[in-house]
Amino acid sequence: MTAKKWFDNDVSLEQLKNKTIAVIGYGIQGRAQANNMKDSGINVIIGLYKGAKSWKIAENDGHEVKEVKEASQLADIIHILTPDMEQANVYKNDIEPGLSEGKTISFSHGAAIHWKWIVPPKNVDVVMVAPKGPGQRVRELFQEGFGTPSLIAVYQDSSKKAMETVLGMAKAIGSTRPGVIETTFKEEVETDWFGEQVDLCGGAHSLVLNAFETLVEAGYQPEVAYYECLHELKLIVDLIYKYGITGMYNRVSETARYGGLTRGPMVINDQAKENMRKVLKDIQSGEFANEWVSIYKKDGKNSFVRFMNELEKSQLETVGKEMRKMMWKSEE
């Protein structure tokens, strides 16, 4: 099945004219998307809680800032960009009471809708525009005249114009310049979490840590192991990012090429892939979502403190802090 794609010339901002978008939350992603939409000529207001540190930042960026409840009532489109675990409470307490027929609620991640932490009424549209990059890069690329690609989805189309709305939002944040791809809330959530857990965050950190420890336990200097297992990883990822895996191999030494092609599959082997399947099944079944909600309800933002403390105390991190000071001449 070929993915459906849209580019800048395929999309209009017409559906957003004379509409107000309330961006709820002004973190890294919220700030980037709000500023991009404002620069695209869209009427944007920011919804925050009184006393929020980002209130003054949003005002200094030229936005009108309201409390979440008022912003939601004033808006035609309510773009919820608070952290996943906060969205249900924000929706229940401050957004749901002011929802009326014809409004749109939108997200940049599908978890709250897919796992039914939020169950919207049938008379509103529910959409998602999910930039495939961190907020800082979303803003930088927009200012450079390009943009970050996004996934888009329609979960509920009460108005029969939900696709036009979400495509307009994608254009307003710059995502139709490189292109947007249609997905579903289910696909976005499950693939996003899977990538974070087995590859981008969890897999990468575990691979680096184990490789470093293997060299140090074999008697090699930690500083040298840090260079080989962590520092140079960025150079390789940059090549993969720009040229693909084959392109990367064409740009490293012949020894690195042969060694990587023949020994890599010995490390990330069928057993590792079976473990990945287990992680995916936990995500698909809702087991991970239930675990995360349960842990967060009990410990809140302290849910991962123990794991972070253990990692921070590891030799890789203690050596790395000193090495980065030496290389970048900046304090962490």
Stockholm file with secondary structure:
# STOCKHOLM 1.0

chainA/1-332         MTAKKWFDNDVSLEQLKNKTIAVIGYGIQGRAQANNMKDSGINVIIGLYKGAKSWKIAENDGHEVKEVKEASQLADIIHILTPDMEQANVYKNDIEPGLSEGKTISFSHGAAIHWKWIVPPKNVDVVMVAPKGPGQRVRELFQEGFGTPSLIAVYQDSSKKAMETVLGMAKAIGSTRPGVIETTFKEEVETDWFGEQVDLCGGAHSLVLNAFETLVEAGYQPEVAYYECLHELKLIVDLIYKYGITGMYNRVSETARYGGLTRGPMVINDQAKENMRKVLKDIQSGEFANEWVSIYKKDGKNSFVRFMNELEKSQLETVGKEMRKMMWKSEE
#=GR chainA/1-332 SS CCCCEECGGGCCSGGGTTCEEEEECCSHHHHHHHHHHHHTTCEEEEEECTTCTHHHHHHHTTCEEEEHHHHHHHCSEEEECSCHHHHHHHIIIIIGGGCCTTCEEEESSCHHHHTTSSCCCTTSEEEEEEESSCHHHHHHHHHTTCCCCEEEEEEECSSSCHHHHHHHHHHHTTTTTTCEEECCHHHHHHHHHHHIIIIITHHHHHHHHHHHHHHHHTTCCHHHHHIIIIITHHHHHHHHHHHHHHHHHTTSCHHHHHHHHHHHHHHSCHHHHHHHHHHHHHHHHTHHHHHHHHHHHHHGGGTTHHHHHHHHTSHHHHHHHHHHHHHHCCCC
#=GC SS_cons         CCCCEECGGGCCSGGGTTCEEEEECCSHHHHHHHHHHHHTTCEEEEEECTTCTHHHHHHHTTCEEEEHHHHHHHCSEEEECSCHHHHHHHIIIIIGGGCCTTCEEEESSCHHHHTTSSCCCTTSEEEEEEESSCHHHHHHHHHTTCCCCEEEEEEECSSSCHHHHHHHHHHHTTTTTTCEEECCHHHHHHHHHHHIIIIITHHHHHHHHHHHHHHHHTTCCHHHHHIIIIITHHHHHHHHHHHHHHHHHTTSCHHHHHHHHHHHHHHSCHHHHHHHHHHHHHHHHTHHHHHHHHHHHHHGGGTTHHHHHHHHTSHHHHHHHHHHHHHHCCCC
//
